[in-house]
């Protein structure tokens, strides 16, 4: 048997998702990961450029 203790559990708001602070932190992490990927890609490009220049100097 159910009794009503004055607690409206059926109609209470249900929280789905993240709070504003949690969402902001998630966005900051996405931005940080993107910046790390950009730095890694730039480092690879610089390395390939150095290799290409070294090979060009070697052929002369």
N, CA, C and O atoms as a Tripos MOL2 file, in Angstrom:
@<TRIPOS>MOLECULE
protein
  240   239    60     0     0
PROTEIN
NO_CHARGES

@<TRIPOS>ATOM
      1 N           0.8490   -1.1660    0.0000 N.3       1 UNK1
      2 CA          0.0000    0.0000    0.0000 C.3       1 UNK1
      3 C           0.9000    1.2360    0.0000 C.2       1 UNK1
      4 O           1.8660    1.3200    0.7580 O.2       1 UNK1
      5 N           0.5600    2.1930   -0.8680 N.am      2 UNK2
      6 CA          1.3140    3.4240   -0.9710 C.3       2 UNK2
      7 C           0.6690    4.5020   -0.1170 C.2       2 UNK2
      8 O          -0.5530    4.6220   -0.0410 O.2       2 UNK2
      9 N           1.5150    5.2650    0.5090 N.am      3 UNK3
     10 CA          1.0080    6.4040    1.2740 C.3       3 UNK3
     11 C           1.6240    7.6760    0.7380 C.2       3 UNK3
     12 O           2.7690    7.6640    0.2860 O.2       3 UNK3
     13 N           0.8960    8.7610    0.7770 N.am      4 UNK4
     14 CA          1.3830   10.0560    0.3020 C.3       4 UNK4
     15 C           1.9610   10.8060    1.4880 C.2       4 UNK4
     16 O           1.2380   11.2180    2.3950 O.2       4 UNK4
     17 N           3.2770   10.9760    1.4660 N.am      5 UNK5
     18 CA          3.9520   11.7000    2.5430 C.3       5 UNK5
     19 C           4.1400   13.1640    2.2100 C.2       5 UNK5
     20 O           4.9040   13.8580    2.8810 O.2       5 UNK5
     21 N           3.4690   13.6360    1.2050 N.am      6 UNK6
     22 CA          3.6370   15.0180    0.8010 C.3       6 UNK6
     23 C           4.8270   15.2200   -0.1220 C.2       6 UNK6
     24 O           5.1510   16.3510   -0.4850 O.2       6 UNK6
     25 N           5.4730   14.1400   -0.5010 N.am      7 UNK7
     26 CA          6.6090   14.2320   -1.4140 C.3       7 UNK7
     27 C           6.0970   13.9780   -2.8230 C.2       7 UNK7
     28 O           5.6440   12.8780   -3.1370 O.2       7 UNK7
     29 N           6.1690   14.9650   -3.6430 N.am      8 UNK8
     30 CA          5.6340   14.8580   -4.9970 C.3       8 UNK8
     31 C           6.7100   14.2810   -5.9150 C.2       8 UNK8
     32 O           7.2710   14.9980   -6.7430 O.2       8 UNK8
     33 N           6.9910   13.0170   -5.7740 N.am      9 UNK9
     34 CA          8.0490   12.3790   -6.5600 C.3       9 UNK9
     35 C           7.6320   12.1700   -8.0040 C.2       9 UNK9
     36 O           8.4830   12.1170   -8.8910 O.2       9 UNK9
     37 N           6.3610   12.0520   -8.2480 N.am     10 UNK10
     38 CA          5.9000   11.7950   -9.6080 C.3      10 UNK10
     39 C           6.0680   13.0270  -10.5010 C.2      10 UNK10
     40 O           6.3430   12.8870  -11.6920 O.2      10 UNK10
     41 N           5.9090   14.2020   -9.9550 N.am     11 UNK11
     42 CA          5.9010   15.4220  -10.7570 C.3      11 UNK11
     43 C           7.1240   16.2950  -10.5460 C.2      11 UNK11
     44 O           7.1600   17.4310  -11.0190 O.2      11 UNK11
     45 N           8.1120   15.7920   -9.8550 N.am     12 UNK12
     46 CA          9.3090   16.6070   -9.6430 C.3      12 UNK12
     47 C          10.0550   16.7600  -10.9660 C.2      12 UNK12
     48 O           9.9960   15.8730  -11.8180 O.2      12 UNK12
     49 N          10.7460   17.8630  -11.1400 N.am     13 UNK13
     50 CA         11.4990   18.0370  -12.3880 C.3      13 UNK13
     51 C          12.6380   17.0300  -12.4610 C.2      13 UNK13
     52 O          13.3430   16.7980  -11.4790 O.2      13 UNK13
     53 N          12.8020   16.4520  -13.6040 N.am     14 UNK14
     54 CA         13.8570   15.4780  -13.8220 C.3      14 UNK14
     55 C          14.9770   16.1840  -14.5700 C.2      14 UNK14
     56 O          14.7510   16.8160  -15.6020 O.2      14 UNK14
     57 N          16.1820   16.0680  -14.0380 N.am     15 UNK15
     58 CA         17.3180   16.7470  -14.6400 C.3      15 UNK15
     59 C          17.9780   15.8060  -15.6550 C.2      15 UNK15
     60 O          18.5190   14.7570  -15.3050 O.2      15 UNK15
     61 N          17.9130   16.2090  -16.8860 N.am     16 UNK16
     62 CA         18.6300   15.5020  -17.9360 C.3      16 UNK16
     63 C          19.7340   16.4180  -18.4320 C.2      16 UNK16
     64 O          19.5460   17.6320  -18.5080 O.2      16 UNK16
     65 N          20.8450   15.8670  -18.7580 N.am     17 UNK17
     66 CA         21.9180   16.6700  -19.3260 C.3      17 UNK17
     67 C          22.8600   17.2280  -18.2860 C.2      17 UNK17
     68 O          22.9250   16.7600  -17.1490 O.2      17 UNK17
     69 N          23.5840   18.2390  -18.7080 N.am     18 UNK18
     70 CA         24.6420   18.8070  -17.8850 C.3      18 UNK18
     71 C          24.2350   20.1770  -17.3540 C.2      18 UNK18
     72 O          23.3810   20.8620  -17.9170 O.2      18 UNK18
     73 N          24.8680   20.5440  -16.2650 N.am     19 UNK19
     74 CA         24.6820   21.9080  -15.7720 C.3      19 UNK19
     75 C          25.4620   22.8570  -16.6830 C.2      19 UNK19
     76 O          26.2370   22.4120  -17.5290 O.2      19 UNK19
     77 N          25.2610   24.1270  -16.5130 N.am     20 UNK20
     78 CA         25.9600   25.1170  -17.3360 C.3      20 UNK20
     79 C          27.4750   25.0090  -17.1410 C.2      20 UNK20
     80 O          28.2360   25.1180  -18.1020 O.2      20 UNK20
     81 N          27.9100   24.7950  -15.9010 N.am     21 UNK21
     82 CA         29.3450   24.6760  -15.6240 C.3      21 UNK21
     83 C          29.9220   23.4030  -16.2580 C.2      21 UNK21
     84 O          31.0190   23.4250  -16.8170 O.2      21 UNK21
     85 N          29.1800   22.3040  -16.1680 N.am     22 UNK22
     86 CA         29.6470   21.0520  -16.7680 C.3      22 UNK22
     87 C          29.7120   21.1750  -18.2920 C.2      22 UNK22
     88 O          30.6470   20.6780  -18.9210 O.2      22 UNK22
     89 N          28.7290   21.8280  -18.8690 N.am     23 UNK23
     90 CA         28.7230   22.0240  -20.3160 C.3      23 UNK23
     91 C          29.8860   22.9080  -20.7430 C.2      23 UNK23
     92 O          30.5190   22.6350  -21.7630 O.2      23 UNK23
     93 N          30.1770   23.9520  -19.9940 N.am     24 UNK24
     94 CA         31.3010   24.8330  -20.3070 C.3      24 UNK24
     95 C          32.6130   24.0640  -20.2280 C.2      24 UNK24
     96 O          33.4810   24.2360  -21.0830 O.2      24 UNK24
     97 N          32.7670   23.2260  -19.2200 N.am     25 UNK25
     98 CA         33.9850   22.4150  -19.0710 C.3      25 UNK25
     99 C          34.1330   21.4490  -20.2450 C.2      25 UNK25
    100 O          35.2410   21.2330  -20.7360 O.2      25 UNK25
    101 N          33.0210   20.8690  -20.6950 N.am     26 UNK26
    102 CA         33.0490   19.9550  -21.8370 C.3      26 UNK26
    103 C          33.5140   20.6940  -23.0860 C.2      26 UNK26
    104 O          34.3210   20.1740  -23.8560 O.2      26 UNK26
    105 N          33.0070   21.9050  -23.2850 N.am     27 UNK27
    106 CA         33.4260   22.6980  -24.4400 C.3      27 UNK27
    107 C          34.9000   23.0710  -24.3600 C.2      27 UNK27
    108 O          35.6000   23.0730  -25.3720 O.2      27 UNK27
    109 N          35.3720   23.3880  -23.1480 N.am     28 UNK28
    110 CA         36.7900   23.7070  -22.9810 C.3      28 UNK28
    111 C          37.6660   22.5010  -23.2890 C.2      28 UNK28
    112 O          38.7370   22.6480  -23.8780 O.2      28 UNK28
    113 N          37.2240   21.3120  -22.8980 N.am     29 UNK29
    114 CA         37.9910   20.1030  -23.2020 C.3      29 UNK29
    115 C          38.0340   19.8400  -24.6970 C.2      29 UNK29
    116 O          39.0780   19.4680  -25.2320 O.2      29 UNK29
    117 N          36.8960   20.0310  -25.3860 N.am     30 UNK30
    118 CA         36.8730   19.8670  -26.8400 C.3      30 UNK30
    119 C          37.8410   20.8390  -27.5070 C.2      30 UNK30
    120 O          38.5660   20.4690  -28.4300 O.2      30 UNK30
    121 N          37.8490   22.0820  -27.0350 N.am     31 UNK31
    122 CA         38.7390   23.0850  -27.6130 C.3      31 UNK31
    123 C          40.2020   22.7250  -27.3520 C.2      31 UNK31
    124 O          41.0490   22.8720  -28.2330 O.2      31 UNK31
    125 N          40.4930   22.2540  -26.1420 N.am     32 UNK32
    126 CA         41.8610   21.8710  -25.7990 C.3      32 UNK32
    127 C          42.3230   20.6980  -26.6690 C.2      32 UNK32
    128 O          43.4530   20.7010  -27.1570 O.2      32 UNK32
    129 N          41.4690   19.7060  -26.8640 N.am     33 UNK33
    130 CA         41.8290   18.5610  -27.7060 C.3      33 UNK33
    131 C          42.0460   18.9930  -29.1520 C.2      33 UNK33
    132 O          42.9510   18.4930  -29.8210 O.2      33 UNK33
    133 N          41.2210   19.9180  -29.6370 N.am     34 UNK34
    134 CA         41.3870   20.4100  -31.0010 C.3      34 UNK34
    135 C          42.7140   21.1450  -31.1550 C.2      34 UNK34
    136 O          43.4040   20.9850  -32.1620 O.2      34 UNK34
    137 N          43.0680   21.9490  -30.1590 N.am     35 UNK35
    138 CA         44.3390   22.6720  -30.2220 C.3      35 UNK35
    139 C          45.5230   21.7060  -30.1960 C.2      35 UNK35
    140 O          46.5230   21.9440  -30.8740 O.2      35 UNK35
    141 N          45.4260   20.6270  -29.4310 N.am     36 UNK36
    142 CA         46.4950   19.6280  -29.4000 C.3      36 UNK36
    143 C          46.6350   18.9420  -30.7550 C.2      36 UNK36
    144 O          47.7510   18.6830  -31.2060 O.2      36 UNK36
    145 N          45.5070   18.6470  -31.4070 N.am     37 UNK37
    146 CA         45.5600   18.0340  -32.7360 C.3      37 UNK37
    147 C          46.1810   18.9900  -33.7550 C.2      37 UNK37
    148 O          46.9410   18.5650  -34.6250 O.2      37 UNK37
    149 N          45.8590   20.2710  -33.6470 N.am     38 UNK38
    150 CA         46.4270   21.2680  -34.5560 C.3      38 UNK38
    151 C          47.9310   21.3750  -34.3420 C.2      38 UNK38
    152 O          48.6920   21.4390  -35.3070 O.2      38 UNK38
    153 N          48.3680   21.3960  -33.0730 N.am     39 UNK39
    154 CA         49.8080   21.4710  -32.7830 C.3      39 UNK39
    155 C          50.5340   20.2380  -33.3300 C.2      39 UNK39
    156 O          51.6250   20.3600  -33.8860 O.2      39 UNK39
    157 N          49.9400   19.0660  -33.1770 N.am     40 UNK40
    158 CA         50.5650   17.8390  -33.6780 C.3      40 UNK40
    159 C          50.6570   17.8720  -35.2070 C.2      40 UNK40
    160 O          51.6790   17.4880  -35.7760 O.2      40 UNK40
    161 N          49.5970   18.3290  -35.8660 N.am     41 UNK41
    162 CA         49.6130   18.4070  -37.3260 C.3      41 UNK41
    163 C          50.6480   19.4280  -37.7980 C.2      41 UNK41
    164 O          51.3440   19.1900  -38.7850 O.2      41 UNK41
    165 N          50.7560   20.5540  -37.1080 N.am     42 UNK42
    166 CA         51.7550   21.5630  -37.4700 C.3      42 UNK42
    167 C          53.1670   21.0210  -37.2830 C.2      42 UNK42
    168 O          54.0460   21.2940  -38.1010 O.2      42 UNK42
    169 N          53.3940   20.2620  -36.2230 N.am     43 UNK43
    170 CA         54.7160   19.6760  -35.9840 C.3      43 UNK43
    171 C          55.0550   18.6660  -37.0830 C.2      43 UNK43
    172 O          56.1980   18.6100  -37.5380 O.2      43 UNK43
    173 N          54.0840   17.8800  -37.5060 N.am     44 UNK44
    174 CA         54.3270   16.9200  -38.5830 C.3      44 UNK44
    175 C          54.6270   17.6360  -39.8920 C.2      44 UNK44
    176 O          55.5120   17.2210  -40.6400 O.2      44 UNK44
    177 N          53.8920   18.7140  -40.1720 N.am     45 UNK45
    178 CA         54.1490   19.4870  -41.3850 C.3      45 UNK45
    179 C          55.5480   20.0840  -41.3680 C.2      45 UNK45
    180 O          56.2430   20.0700  -42.3840 O.2      45 UNK45
    181 N          55.9630   20.6060  -40.2240 N.am     46 UNK46
    182 CA         57.2970   21.1940  -40.1110 C.3      46 UNK46
    183 C          58.3770   20.1280  -40.3280 C.2      46 UNK46
    184 O          59.3880   20.3840  -40.9820 O.2      46 UNK46
    185 N          58.1550   18.9480  -39.7800 N.am     47 UNK47
    186 CA         59.1210   17.8630  -39.9540 C.3      47 UNK47
    187 C          59.2160   17.4580  -41.4230 C.2      47 UNK47
    188 O          60.3150   17.2730  -41.9460 O.2      47 UNK47
    189 N          58.0810   17.3210  -42.0840 N.am     48 UNK48
    190 CA         58.0930   16.9570  -43.5010 C.3      48 UNK48
    191 C          58.7610   18.0400  -44.3450 C.2      48 UNK48
    192 O          59.4560   17.7260  -45.3110 O.2      48 UNK48
    193 N          58.5630   19.2840  -44.0010 N.am     49 UNK49
    194 CA         59.2120   20.3820  -44.7110 C.3      49 UNK49
    195 C          60.7260   20.3140  -44.5380 C.2      49 UNK49
    196 O          61.4730   20.5000  -45.4990 O.2      49 UNK49
    197 N          61.1750   20.0510  -43.3190 N.am     50 UNK50
    198 CA         62.6160   19.9320  -43.0730 C.3      50 UNK50
    199 C          63.2080   18.7630  -43.8550 C.2      50 UNK50
    200 O          64.3020   18.8720  -44.4090 O.2      50 UNK50
    201 N          62.4890   17.6520  -43.9000 N.am     51 UNK51
    202 CA         62.9810   16.4910  -44.6540 C.3      51 UNK51
    203 C          63.0580   16.8300  -46.1430 C.2      51 UNK51
    204 O          64.0270   16.4910  -46.8230 O.2      51 UNK51
    205 N          62.0230   17.5020  -46.6290 N.am     52 UNK52
    206 CA         62.0260   17.8850  -48.0410 C.3      52 UNK52
    207 C          63.1640   18.8330  -48.3710 C.2      52 UNK52
    208 O          63.8200   18.6780  -49.4020 O.2      52 UNK52
    209 N          63.4080   19.8160  -47.5090 N.am     53 UNK53
    210 CA         64.5220   20.7380  -47.7400 C.3      53 UNK53
    211 C          65.8720   20.0350  -47.6500 C.2      53 UNK53
    212 O          66.7900   20.3540  -48.4050 O.2      53 UNK53
    213 N          65.9950   19.0990  -46.7470 N.am     54 UNK54
    214 CA         67.2570   18.3560  -46.6210 C.3      54 UNK54
    215 C          67.4940   17.5130  -47.8740 C.2      54 UNK54
    216 O          68.6210   17.4310  -48.3620 O.2      54 UNK54
    217 N          66.4570   16.8970  -48.3890 N.am     55 UNK55
    218 CA         66.6100   16.0940  -49.6070 C.3      55 UNK55
    219 C          66.9220   16.9960  -50.8000 C.2      55 UNK55
    220 O          67.7060   16.6140  -51.6700 O.2      55 UNK55
    221 N          66.3230   18.1820  -50.8550 N.am     56 UNK56
    222 CA         66.5970   19.0910  -51.9540 C.3      56 UNK56
    223 C          68.0430   19.5630  -51.8970 C.2      56 UNK56
    224 O          68.6940   19.6690  -52.9370 O.2      56 UNK56
    225 N          68.5560   19.8470  -50.7120 N.am     57 UNK57
    226 CA         69.9620   20.2490  -50.5660 C.3      57 UNK57
    227 C          70.8980   19.1180  -50.9300 C.2      57 UNK57
    228 O          71.9710   19.3510  -51.4850 O.2      57 UNK57
    229 N          70.5100   17.9240  -50.6290 N.am     58 UNK58
    230 CA         71.3510   16.7460  -50.8910 C.3      58 UNK58
    231 C          71.4760   16.4880  -52.3910 C.2      58 UNK58
    232 O          72.5200   16.0360  -52.8620 O.2      58 UNK58
    233 N          70.4100   16.7750  -53.1410 N.am     59 UNK59
    234 CA         70.4310   16.5180  -54.5820 C.3      59 UNK59
    235 C          71.2720   17.5410  -55.3430 C.2      59 UNK59
    236 O          71.6840   17.2660  -56.4700 O.2      59 UNK59
    237 N          71.5340   18.6900  -54.7730 N.am     60 UNK60
    238 CA         72.3120   19.7220  -55.4630 C.3      60 UNK60
    239 C          73.7520   19.3780  -55.5250 C.2      60 UNK60
    240 O          74.5460   20.1430  -56.0740 O.2      60 UNK60
@<TRIPOS>BOND
     1     1     2 1
     2     2     3 1
     3     3     4 2
     4     3     5 am
     5     5     6 1
     6     6     7 1
     7     7     8 2
     8     7     9 am
     9     9    10 1
    10    10    11 1
    11    11    12 2
    12    11    13 am
    13    13    14 1
    14    14    15 1
    15    15    16 2
    16    15    17 am
    17    17    18 1
    18    18    19 1
    19    19    20 2
    20    19    21 am
    21    21    22 1
    22    22    23 1
    23    23    24 2
    24    23    25 am
    25    25    26 1
    26    26    27 1
    27    27    28 2
    28    27    29 am
    29    29    30 1
    30    30    31 1
    31    31    32 2
    32    31    33 am
    33    33    34 1
    34    34    35 1
    35    35    36 2
    36    35    37 am
    37    37    38 1
    38    38    39 1
    39    39    40 2
    40    39    41 am
    41    41    42 1
    42    42    43 1
    43    43    44 2
    44    43    45 am
    45    45    46 1
    46    46    47 1
    47    47    48 2
    48    47    49 am
    49    49    50 1
    50    50    51 1
    51    51    52 2
    52    51    53 am
    53    53    54 1
    54    54    55 1
    55    55    56 2
    56    55    57 am
    57    57    58 1
    58    58    59 1
    59    59    60 2
    60    59    61 am
    61    61    62 1
    62    62    63 1
    63    63    64 2
    64    63    65 am
    65    65    66 1
    66    66    67 1
    67    67    68 2
    68    67    69 am
    69    69    70 1
    70    70    71 1
    71    71    72 2
    72    71    73 am
    73    73    74 1
    74    74    75 1
    75    75    76 2
    76    75    77 am
    77    77    78 1
    78    78    79 1
    79    79    80 2
    80    79    81 am
    81    81    82 1
    82    82    83 1
    83    83    84 2
    84    83    85 am
    85    85    86 1
    86    86    87 1
    87    87    88 2
    88    87    89 am
    89    89    90 1
    90    90    91 1
    91    91    92 2
    92    91    93 am
    93    93    94 1
    94    94    95 1
    95    95    96 2
    96    95    97 am
    97    97    98 1
    98    98    99 1
    99    99   100 2
   100    99   101 am
   101   101   102 1
   102   102   103 1
   103   103   104 2
   104   103   105 am
   105   105   106 1
   106   106   107 1
   107   107   108 2
   108   107   109 am
   109   109   110 1
   110   110   111 1
   111   111   112 2
   112   111   113 am
   113   113   114 1
   114   114   115 1
   115   115   116 2
   116   115   117 am
   117   117   118 1
   118   118   119 1
   119   119   120 2
   120   119   121 am
   121   121   122 1
   122   122   123 1
   123   123   124 2
   124   123   125 am
   125   125   126 1
   126   126   127 1
   127   127   128 2
   128   127   129 am
   129   129   130 1
   130   130   131 1
   131   131   132 2
   132   131   133 am
   133   133   134 1
   134   134   135 1
   135   135   136 2
   136   135   137 am
   137   137   138 1
   138   138   139 1
   139   139   140 2
   140   139   141 am
   141   141   142 1
   142   142   143 1
   143   143   144 2
   144   143   145 am
   145   145   146 1
   146   146   147 1
   147   147   148 2
   148   147   149 am
   149   149   150 1
   150   150   151 1
   151   151   152 2
   152   151   153 am
   153   153   154 1
   154   154   155 1
   155   155   156 2
   156   155   157 am
   157   157   158 1
   158   158   159 1
   159   159   160 2
   160   159   161 am
   161   161   162 1
   162   162   163 1
   163   163   164 2
   164   163   165 am
   165   165   166 1
   166   166   167 1
   167   167   168 2
   168   167   169 am
   169   169   170 1
   170   170   171 1
   171   171   172 2
   172   171   173 am
   173   173   174 1
   174   174   175 1
   175   175   176 2
   176   175   177 am
   177   177   178 1
   178   178   179 1
   179   179   180 2
   180   179   181 am
   181   181   182 1
   182   182   183 1
   183   183   184 2
   184   183   185 am
   185   185   186 1
   186   186   187 1
   187   187   188 2
   188   187   189 am
   189   189   190 1
   190   190   191 1
   191   191   192 2
   192   191   193 am
   193   193   194 1
   194   194   195 1
   195   195   196 2
   196   195   197 am
   197   197   198 1
   198   198   199 1
   199   199   200 2
   200   199   201 am
   201   201   202 1
   202   202   203 1
   203   203   204 2
   204   203   205 am
   205   205   206 1
   206   206   207 1
   207   207   208 2
   208   207   209 am
   209   209   210 1
   210   210   211 1
   211   211   212 2
   212   211   213 am
   213   213   214 1
   214   214   215 1
   215   215   216 2
   216   215   217 am
   217   217   218 1
   218   218   219 1
   219   219   220 2
   220   219   221 am
   221   221   222 1
   222   222   223 1
   223   223   224 2
   224   223   225 am
   225   225   226 1
   226   226   227 1
   227   227   228 2
   228   227   229 am
   229   229   230 1
   230   230   231 1
   231   231   232 2
   232   231   233 am
   233   233   234 1
   234   234   235 1
   235   235   236 2
   236   235   237 am
   237   237   238 1
   238   238   239 1
   239   239   240 2
@<TRIPOS>SUBSTRUCTURE
     1 UNK1         2 RESIDUE 1 A UNK
     2 UNK2         6 RESIDUE 1 A UNK
     3 UNK3        10 RESIDUE 1 A UNK
     4 UNK4        14 RESIDUE 1 A UNK
     5 UNK5        18 RESIDUE 1 A UNK
     6 UNK6        22 RESIDUE 1 A UNK
     7 UNK7        26 RESIDUE 1 A UNK
     8 UNK8        30 RESIDUE 1 A UNK
     9 UNK9        34 RESIDUE 1 A UNK
    10 UNK10       38 RESIDUE 1 A UNK
    11 UNK11       42 RESIDUE 1 A UNK
    12 UNK12       46 RESIDUE 1 A UNK
    13 UNK13       50 RESIDUE 1 A UNK
    14 UNK14       54 RESIDUE 1 A UNK
    15 UNK15       58 RESIDUE 1 A UNK
    16 UNK16       62 RESIDUE 1 A UNK
    17 UNK17       66 RESIDUE 1 A UNK
    18 UNK18       70 RESIDUE 1 A UNK
    19 UNK19       74 RESIDUE 1 A UNK
    20 UNK20       78 RESIDUE 1 A UNK
    21 UNK21       82 RESIDUE 1 A UNK
    22 UNK22       86 RESIDUE 1 A UNK
    23 UNK23       90 RESIDUE 1 A UNK
    24 UNK24       94 RESIDUE 1 A UNK
    25 UNK25       98 RESIDUE 1 A UNK
    26 UNK26      102 RESIDUE 1 A UNK
    27 UNK27      106 RESIDUE 1 A UNK
    28 UNK28      110 RESIDUE 1 A UNK
    29 UNK29      114 RESIDUE 1 A UNK
    30 UNK30      118 RESIDUE 1 A UNK
    31 UNK31      122 RESIDUE 1 A UNK
    32 UNK32      126 RESIDUE 1 A UNK
    33 UNK33      130 RESIDUE 1 A UNK
    34 UNK34      134 RESIDUE 1 A UNK
    35 UNK35      138 RESIDUE 1 A UNK
    36 UNK36      142 RESIDUE 1 A UNK
    37 UNK37      146 RESIDUE 1 A UNK
    38 UNK38      150 RESIDUE 1 A UNK
    39 UNK39      154 RESIDUE 1 A UNK
    40 UNK40      158 RESIDUE 1 A UNK
    41 UNK41      162 RESIDUE 1 A UNK
    42 UNK42      166 RESIDUE 1 A UNK
    43 UNK43      170 RESIDUE 1 A UNK
    44 UNK44      174 RESIDUE 1 A UNK
    45 UNK45      178 RESIDUE 1 A UNK
    46 UNK46      182 RESIDUE 1 A UNK
    47 UNK47      186 RESIDUE 1 A UNK
    48 UNK48      190 RESIDUE 1 A UNK
    49 UNK49      194 RESIDUE 1 A UNK
    50 UNK50      198 RESIDUE 1 A UNK
    51 UNK51      202 RESIDUE 1 A UNK
    52 UNK52      206 RESIDUE 1 A UNK
    53 UNK53      210 RESIDUE 1 A UNK
    54 UNK54      214 RESIDUE 1 A UNK
    55 UNK55      218 RESIDUE 1 A UNK
    56 UNK56      222 RESIDUE 1 A UNK
    57 UNK57      226 RESIDUE 1 A UNK
    58 UNK58      230 RESIDUE 1 A UNK
    59 UNK59      234 RESIDUE 1 A UNK
    60 UNK60      238 RESIDUE 1 A UNK
